[in-house]
Amino acid sequence: MTLADSTKSQKSSLKQLLSDQMRNIAPIFTLIILVLFFAVQSPVFFSVANLLNILSNASITGIIAVGLTFVILTGEIDLSVAALANAIGITMAFFTIQPDYVNIATIPLPGLICIVLTLASALALGAVTAFGVTKIGIPSFIMTLAMMQIANGVSALLVRGQIAYTFPDLITLLGAGKIFGLRWSIIVCSLLLLFAHLVLTYTRFGRYVFMVGGNREAAEYSGVNVKMIIGAVMIISAMCSGLAGMLGVAYFGSAQQNGFDDFLLTAISAVVVGGTSLFGGRGGIGNTIIGLLVLGVLNNGLDLIQIDSFLKILIRGLILLAALVINVYAQKLKEGGAEG
Amino acid sequence: MSHDFDDINEIAKSRRDVFKLMGATAAAGAMFATAGFDPAMAQELKKAGRPLKAAMSNAGLQATWCAQGKQAAEAWAKLMNVEVTWFDGELSATKQRATIDNMATQKWDFVAIQTFGIGTLNDPIKRVIEAGTPVITMDTMMAPEGQLPIHTFIAPDNVMMGSVVADQVLKAMGGKGKIAMTQGALGHSGAQGRAKGFKQVLANYPNVELVDEQPADWDVTKVARIWDSLLTKHPDLKAGFFHNDDMALAADKVIKSKGMSGILLGGVDAMPPAVNAVLDGTMVATVRNPSCRIHGWSIAAGVAAVIAGEKPGKDIPNFILADGPVITKDNAAGHLWLQKNFLI
């Protein structure tokens, strides 16, 4: 091998490494730039209270994003996450005794039974989605769109335009309480992210999730029960959304119709901005964490600096677009590299 | 006082000119007089000697009512030496909560907020109040009564707004025929009050039949759907009452597209397009939900709290009614001028 060949080979392997890692490097780079920018612009940014604030704001989205990461890794999508979170939060309120001034018909149950029943409702709704996608063969985009409507219907029917304020004590603690100054919701979200990371990285199920998203046919030929994996991720997503809804209504202090609508785009953004491929097979919980932090820092930072309220929305959109461009570009680089 | 305003109006070419001409002190006095304050009491209220920092948020700047409120707050703030930082609620309870969380980590002289989702801001607002910052609530209750020690609550009377427009529409109907009420979001306290006011007046008209009261959730596309089938089902419909003007104007488009006319429409808010619709006869009446008063008075209340040390429940009452007139052809033109200068 000549020196020229060696240099060419080094350049080629560097290009390969960059194309492999582009989806990981770009979001981290974005995060660092945002942190540096806001730290210079606002003295409040690096205060402990503000950093905890960023984590606390990201915690409920983070719980939804865990389930969504599984779904997107398989190359599917779940559009029902936010509606389902709201429906489950409202279902929990329906099983909890409400103050006199709340004009909602409820079936009050003891706290633990209420929590178990609510989680079972999330499981049931997830199972319906899983059945629709895997057994009937409805594309996940359409099936979860239908589930979004169903969940919105459940919310409307149970709450009937009213607002519920009371939830089981345990949920109020986990959603709104603190331990040593740290919100429980941050702890729950962190534990869930860690658990999901371990499952995706170290278990057979986790490897199958990547296989199904990476190359579905190859996975089938390898004996992976693709339908079972897709059904399972749909149920995981529903359970995560349900948990987020339960903690979320406690976090926000009330359960009301359309309360979580924005979480759909935010959660999908967090997963995709972090670098998980929209086409499935690449990414993971690490990427989702970076995505959550990018969005969290961006939203927080824009509120700390003096900027036109109307401009904030545009800036958020542009950053999301840039992240999507990188996501798709990284995919093309990877495919180009694989072909070369 | 009205003579002074007329003179100024003739000279001034824009609202900024009006403010410049009046000068800060005179403007405050004139506005308080318009607002119904006793001039003797108004003397207590002074322009801030040092620049004050205020944080404000309303339901969402996509809504014209909120965008107008922001402009009004900023105009009043300029007069009273207050620098306002805006935190947009973006018509979302969760987005508003996140932005108010971010607001709460910073230091403010006073805070004024219109809540999008009742009860969703308690946690950060408690922190702001505990830090000794006065919090003024605008238009919508922030939390169920007694949960938050807020400085004061400045809001319109939604029941009254519903009833005065209903009265105009029902009188114009001649006290008989079919009417439909298209509601806002049922969970919205404003929609609930307006429905209540409408029904209170309707009870006095036994020959008027309420044929529909579906909610359109403030959404003009839903209004089109509801009114399309409503007009097919009841071609003899005589009138419609809407929980806001945007919905009334959307229904007017449906009526015209069907080649129908003569249906009497009444709404709430009295934003300029609706006031003009009253002037040209498209609408019978609307009632002012005084965005400029609510937002402007919040600035005044904040300055009074910081500079004059007004204490809640002692120097300032827990609730201040921000009233607005019913708008008919007779007063519409004058009302447009008041709005142009953020006075109502």
Interface residues (C-beta under 8 A of the other chain):
Chain A: V44 S47 A49 N50 N53 S56 N57 P99 Y101 V159 R160 G161 Q162 I163 Y165 A176 G248 F252 G253 S254 Q256 Q257 G259 F260 D261 D262 F263 N299 N300 D303 L304 Q306 S309 F310 K312 I313
Chain B: L61 K70 T85 W86 F87 D88 E90 S92 A93 T94 K95 R97 A98 T99 D101 N102 M103 A104 T105 Q106 G117 I118 G119 T120 L121 N122 D123 A143 P144 A185 L186 G187 P215
